[in-house]
Amino acid sequence: MNGSKKKKILAINFGGIGDEIFFLPTLISLKKKYPNSKITLCLEPRSAGIKDLTNVIDDVIQINPKNKHKYFEMFKLLTKAIFGKYDIVISSGSNKLISVMLFLTGIKVRCGYDTGKLSRKLLTHAVELNKNQYACKMYHDLIKDITKYTTELPQINIEKKAVIENSVLIHPGVSKLSVQKGCIKTISPEKWAKVIDKLVSVGKKVILTGGPDDKECIEKILENVRTQNFENLYGTTKNLKELAQLISSAEKFLCSDSAPLHIAVALGVKTYAIFGPTNDKTLIPESENVIAIKSYDQCPLKPCLWEKRQTTCEKSECLDIPVTKIAEIVCKK
């Protein structure tokens, strides 16, 4: 293929903001290969804000495959793909029917995961799905047959703020959807309050933030925190772009396994993330700039969430991380 020729590329990636950030290196490499291309990203409505964080996405198509009209939604996607006159389509879906849908679009170049004999017949590039690696690399494998360009980490294009010296920005929450599904991935608000107290006591400039999903968590933190010597910026960021700009101003960022973690990675901010039931090996890169804070528990199932079970257990021993350990790691590394 001629990289200088203008291409219309349709990329399909359903999931939350974190999934879209993981997908950015794939889109960036495609833009390097086809600099004159127009990239349209098909995603869920909850993740549409990703377009405000990058200059590689030219347009978005919002499809909700999880609502009660999911079949109509997928028909809408198929119709847009057929009439969009795209040159290349890439899908991160691992469902066996994905290859059928991509074939029906009539798009000449079709990249997806190898889900069996049918996918190898219907896709022009059926790629092995390797989940035992950093998620950015897993998605990037989708285009390894069509470009030699490699982008290892996500990149966000925003106007960064000046870094606040000696600051630790804390984003304690996880998505409400995760909580509703019974997926507990972070320490309790009471423990977060103690972390704030400890960091302030050793001289750190602590800043607290959170999104709409974190309202209950933030309220409990404020009820339990003893010190008043920290800045509460909860509710001051109105969108993803403003949150990203706030994160860019932090000398260090302490968070849970959630979307803000991946924003911080993309910004190159020194990041510390609480990990319990999920696999840090697949969710953060091997980098001295990104550190997983984990418990000393010896649970034989860890990491279990998504890999061995769909909800977390009641004990949550994997999240029994001492406050002193959290503060020590953040202050020393």
BELHU-V212361 format. One record per residue. RES is the residue in three letters. SS is DSSP state (A for helix, B for strand, O for the rest). Layout:
res=RES ss=SS
res=RES ss=SS
//
This chain:
res=MET ss=O
res=ASN ss=O
res=GLY ss=O
res=SER ss=O
res=LYS ss=O
res=LYS ss=O
res=LYS ss=O
res=LYS ss=B
res=ILE ss=B
res=LEU ss=B
res=ALA ss=B
res=ILE ss=B
res=ASN ss=O
res=PHE ss=O
res=GLY ss=O
res=GLY ss=O
res=ILE ss=A
res=GLY ss=A
res=ASP ss=A
res=GLU ss=A
res=ILE ss=A
res=PHE ss=A
res=PHE ss=A
res=LEU ss=A
res=PRO ss=A
res=THR ss=A
res=LEU ss=A
res=ILE ss=A
res=SER ss=A
res=LEU ss=A
res=LYS ss=A
res=LYS ss=A
res=LYS ss=A
res=TYR ss=O
res=PRO ss=O
res=ASN ss=O
res=SER ss=O
res=LYS ss=B
res=ILE ss=B
res=THR ss=B
res=LEU ss=B
res=CYS ss=B
res=LEU ss=B
res=GLU ss=O
res=PRO ss=A
res=ARG ss=A
res=SER ss=A
res=ALA ss=A
res=GLY ss=A
res=ILE ss=A
res=LYS ss=A
res=ASP ss=A
res=LEU ss=A
res=THR ss=O
res=ASN ss=O
res=VAL ss=O
res=ILE ss=O
res=ASP ss=O
res=ASP ss=B
res=VAL ss=B
res=ILE ss=B
res=GLN ss=B
res=ILE ss=O
res=ASN ss=O
res=PRO ss=O
res=LYS ss=O
res=ASN ss=O
res=LYS ss=O
res=HIS ss=O
res=LYS ss=A
res=TYR ss=A
res=PHE ss=A
res=GLU ss=A
res=MET ss=A
res=PHE ss=A
res=LYS ss=A
res=LEU ss=A
res=LEU ss=A
res=THR ss=A
res=LYS ss=A
res=ALA ss=A
res=ILE ss=A
res=PHE ss=A
res=GLY ss=O
res=LYS ss=O
res=TYR ss=O
res=ASP ss=O
res=ILE ss=B
res=VAL ss=B
res=ILE ss=B
res=SER ss=B
res=SER ss=O
res=GLY ss=O
res=SER ss=O
res=ASN ss=O
res=LYS ss=O
res=LEU ss=O
res=ILE ss=A
res=SER ss=A
res=VAL ss=A
res=MET ss=A
res=LEU ss=A
res=PHE ss=A
res=LEU ss=A
res=THR ss=O
res=GLY ss=O
res=ILE ss=O
res=LYS ss=O
res=VAL ss=B
res=ARG ss=B
res=CYS ss=B
res=GLY ss=B
res=TYR ss=B
res=ASP ss=O
res=THR ss=O
res=GLY ss=O
res=LYS ss=A
res=LEU ss=A
res=SER ss=A
res=ARG ss=A
res=LYS ss=A
res=LEU ss=A
res=LEU ss=O
res=THR ss=O
res=HIS ss=B
res=ALA ss=B
res=VAL ss=B
res=GLU ss=O
res=LEU ss=O
res=ASN ss=O
res=LYS ss=O
res=ASN ss=O
res=GLN ss=O
res=TYR ss=O
res=ALA ss=A
res=CYS ss=A
res=LYS ss=A
res=MET ss=A
res=TYR ss=A
res=HIS ss=A
res=ASP ss=A
res=LEU ss=A
res=ILE ss=A
res=LYS ss=O
res=ASP ss=O
res=ILE ss=O
res=THR ss=O
res=LYS ss=O
res=TYR ss=O
res=THR ss=O
res=THR ss=O
res=GLU ss=O
res=LEU ss=O
res=PRO ss=O
res=GLN ss=O
res=ILE ss=O
res=ASN ss=O
res=ILE ss=O
res=GLU ss=O
res=LYS ss=O
res=LYS ss=O
res=ALA ss=O
res=VAL ss=O
res=ILE ss=B
res=GLU ss=B
res=ASN ss=B
res=SER ss=B
res=VAL ss=B
res=LEU ss=B
res=ILE ss=B
res=HIS ss=B
res=PRO ss=O
res=GLY ss=O
res=VAL ss=O
res=SER ss=O
res=LYS ss=A
res=LEU ss=A
res=SER ss=A
res=VAL ss=A
res=GLN ss=A
res=LYS ss=O
res=GLY ss=O
res=CYS ss=O
res=ILE ss=O
res=LYS ss=O
res=THR ss=O
res=ILE ss=O
res=SER ss=O
res=PRO ss=A
res=GLU ss=A
res=LYS ss=A
res=TRP ss=A
res=ALA ss=A
res=LYS ss=A
res=VAL ss=A
res=ILE ss=A
res=ASP ss=A
res=LYS ss=A
res=LEU ss=A
res=VAL ss=A
res=SER ss=A
res=VAL ss=O
res=GLY ss=O
res=LYS ss=O
res=LYS ss=B
res=VAL ss=B
res=ILE ss=B
res=LEU ss=B
res=THR ss=B
res=GLY ss=O
res=GLY ss=O
res=PRO ss=A
res=ASP ss=A
res=ASP ss=A
res=LYS ss=A
res=GLU ss=A
res=CYS ss=A
res=ILE ss=A
res=GLU ss=A
res=LYS ss=A
res=ILE ss=A
res=LEU ss=A
res=GLU ss=A
res=ASN ss=A
res=VAL ss=O
res=ARG ss=O
res=THR ss=O
res=GLN ss=O
res=ASN ss=O
res=PHE ss=O
res=GLU ss=B
res=ASN ss=B
res=LEU ss=O
res=TYR ss=O
res=GLY ss=O
res=THR ss=O
res=THR ss=O
res=LYS ss=O
res=ASN ss=O
res=LEU ss=A
res=LYS ss=A
res=GLU ss=A
res=LEU ss=A
res=ALA ss=A
res=GLN ss=A
res=LEU ss=A
res=ILE ss=A
res=SER ss=A
res=SER ss=O
res=ALA ss=B
res=GLU ss=B
res=LYS ss=B
res=PHE ss=B
res=LEU ss=B
res=CYS ss=B
res=SER ss=O
res=ASP ss=O
res=SER ss=O
res=ALA ss=A
res=PRO ss=A
res=LEU ss=A
res=HIS ss=A
res=ILE ss=A
res=ALA ss=A
res=VAL ss=A
res=ALA ss=A
res=LEU ss=A
res=GLY ss=O
res=VAL ss=O
res=LYS ss=B
res=THR ss=B
res=TYR ss=B
res=ALA ss=B
res=ILE ss=B
res=PHE ss=O
res=GLY ss=O
res=PRO ss=O
res=THR ss=O
res=ASN ss=O
res=ASP ss=A
res=LYS ss=A
res=THR ss=A
res=LEU ss=A
res=ILE ss=O
res=PRO ss=O
res=GLU ss=O
res=SER ss=O
res=GLU ss=O
res=ASN ss=O
res=VAL ss=B
res=ILE ss=B
res=ALA ss=B
res=ILE ss=B
res=LYS ss=O
res=SER ss=O
res=TYR ss=O
res=ASP ss=O
res=GLN ss=O
res=CYS ss=O
res=PRO ss=O
res=LEU ss=O
res=LYS ss=O
res=PRO ss=O
res=CYS ss=O
res=LEU ss=B
res=TRP ss=O
res=GLU ss=O
res=LYS ss=O
res=ARG ss=B
res=GLN ss=O
res=THR ss=O
res=THR ss=O
res=CYS ss=O
res=GLU ss=O
res=LYS ss=O
res=SER ss=O
res=GLU ss=A
res=CYS ss=A
res=LEU ss=A
res=ASP ss=O
res=ILE ss=O
res=PRO ss=O
res=VAL ss=A
res=THR ss=A
res=LYS ss=A
res=ILE ss=A
res=ALA ss=A
res=GLU ss=A
res=ILE ss=A
res=VAL ss=A
res=CYS ss=A
res=LYS ss=A
res=LYS ss=O
//
